[in-house]
Amino acid sequence: MLWIAPSEKDTDNAALEKRFLGVVLQQLSAPEGQTSFKSF
């Protein structure tokens, strides 16, 4: 089995990570009782 390192130019994955991080930070900064992960 060969392991292939991910490309340095993996922009799709980076964009997904930014979106995910943005959602997490938004949920963490929301007032108590207003968090909803059903917004996807």
N, C-alpha and C positions, 0 to 999 in steps of 0.2 A: 504494500500500500504506500502510495506517495502522498505526502502532505504538500499542498500548494498554498503558499502564503497569499493572503488577500492583496489585491492591487492597492497601491497608494492612492489611486484615483477612483476610489469607490465612492462616488458622489451620491449615488442613490441611498446607500446605507447611511451616509452622513446626514442627508436630508431627513431620513426617518428618525435618526437619533435626535436631531434638533427639534423635530415636531414632538417626539415623545417627551423630551426634557421640558419643552415649553408647557405641555399639558400637565406634567407633574408639578412644575413650579406654580402654575396657575392654581392647581388644586391645593397645594400647600399654603398659598397665600390667601385663599378664599376664606371668608368668615365661617365660623363653625356652623354647621347645619346647611351650608350652601354647596357642599361638595357633591358632585354627581359624575360618576365615571360612565354614565350612559350617554354622554354627549357625542360619542363616536357615531 
